[in-house]
Amino acid sequence: MNLEELKEKIKKIDLSNIHVTNHAFERIQDKRRNINYQKIVDLIISQKGLYKFEEQSAKNLNEQKFKLWFKLNYLYDMNIYVVIIIDNKDLNSLKIISAHKVKRKIQEKINKNES
């Protein structure tokens, strides 16, 4: 799957089918992180700044798990972990697992060390 295919899959998900786990809700609403739930949902729906993704192993067969990278500004990225749940009736839903803001320079150093 490439980035454009993932964007199309996310576009098909209705706003009412986006849910958040308890873990993610606590992390997102933490004042020290300076992010909020509405910002996360807006990023996912608009896909503005989405420039990279990584597919991860999902728990169930009808799920796809992704780590999404969004460019917020010249300094920060937003990493959002989501699971897309695929139903037979093409009624897909999206579950937000976690989100955090990270400085891009730190993320680039981590990626270079993993290579």
C-alpha positions in Angstrom: 0.0 0.0 0.0 1.3 3.5 -0.8 0.4 6.8 0.8 -2.3 7.7 -1.8 -4.1 4.4 -1.3 -4.1 5.0 2.5 -5.4 8.5 2.0 -8.3 7.2 -0.1 -9.1 4.6 2.6 -9.2 7.3 5.3 -11.4 9.5 3.1 -14.1 6.8 3.0 -14.4 6.7 6.8 -17.3 8.7 8.2 -16.6 11.2 11.0 -19.1 9.3 13.2 -17.0 6.1 12.8 -13.9 7.7 14.4 -13.4 6.5 17.9 -10.7 6.9 20.5 -9.4 4.4 23.0 -9.2 5.4 26.7 -5.4 5.3 26.6 -5.4 7.7 23.7 -7.9 10.0 25.2 -5.8 10.3 28.4 -2.6 11.0 26.4 -4.3 13.5 24.0 -6.0 15.5 26.8 -2.8 15.7 28.9 -2.1 19.5 29.2 1.7 19.0 29.1 1.4 17.6 25.6 -0.3 20.7 24.3 -2.5 18.8 21.8 -6.3 18.1 21.9 -8.7 15.6 20.5 -10.2 18.0 17.9 -6.8 18.7 16.4 -6.1 15.0 16.0 -9.5 14.4 14.3 -9.0 17.4 12.1 -5.6 16.1 11.0 -7.0 12.7 10.2 -10.0 14.0 8.3 -8.2 16.8 6.3 -5.0 14.7 5.9 -3.2 18.1 5.8 0.5 17.5 6.3 0.3 13.7 6.1 3.6 12.8 4.5 4.5 9.4 5.7 3.0 6.2 7.2 4.2 2.9 8.6 2.0 -0.2 8.6 2.3 -2.2 11.9 1.0 -5.6 13.0 -2.7 -5.6 14.0 -4.3 -7.8 16.6 -7.2 -9.0 14.5 -7.6 -10.1 10.9 -10.1 -7.4 10.0 -7.8 -4.6 11.2 -5.0 -2.6 9.8 -2.8 -0.7 12.1 -0.8 2.4 11.0 1.6 5.0 12.4 0.9 8.3 10.6 3.3 11.2 10.4 1.8 14.7 10.0 3.9 17.8 9.5 2.6 20.5 11.9 5.1 23.3 11.3 8.8 23.8 10.6 9.7 22.3 14.0 7.2 19.7 15.0 5.5 16.5 13.6 2.5 14.8 15.0 2.6 11.0 15.2 -0.8 9.4 15.4 -1.4 5.6 15.8 -4.6 4.4 14.4 -6.4 1.1 13.6 -8.7 0.9 10.6 -11.4 -1.8 11.2 -12.8 -3.2 8.0 -16.3 -4.5 8.0 -17.9 -6.6 5.3 -20.5 -4.0 4.4 -17.8 -1.4 3.5 -18.6 0.5 6.8 -15.1 1.1 7.9 -14.3 2.7 11.2 -11.1 4.2 12.6 -9.8 3.9 16.2 -7.2 6.3 17.5 -4.8 4.5 19.7 -2.3 7.2 20.6 -0.8 10.5 19.5 2.2 12.6 20.4 4.0 15.6 19.2 7.7 15.2 18.4 10.5 17.5 17.3 11.4 16.6 13.7 15.2 16.7 14.3 14.9 14.2 17.1 12.7 11.9 15.0 15.3 12.1 12.1 18.1 11.1 14.5 16.1 8.1 15.7 15.4 7.0 12.1 19.1 7.3 11.2 20.1 5.2 14.2 17.5 2.5 13.2 19.0 2.2 9.7 
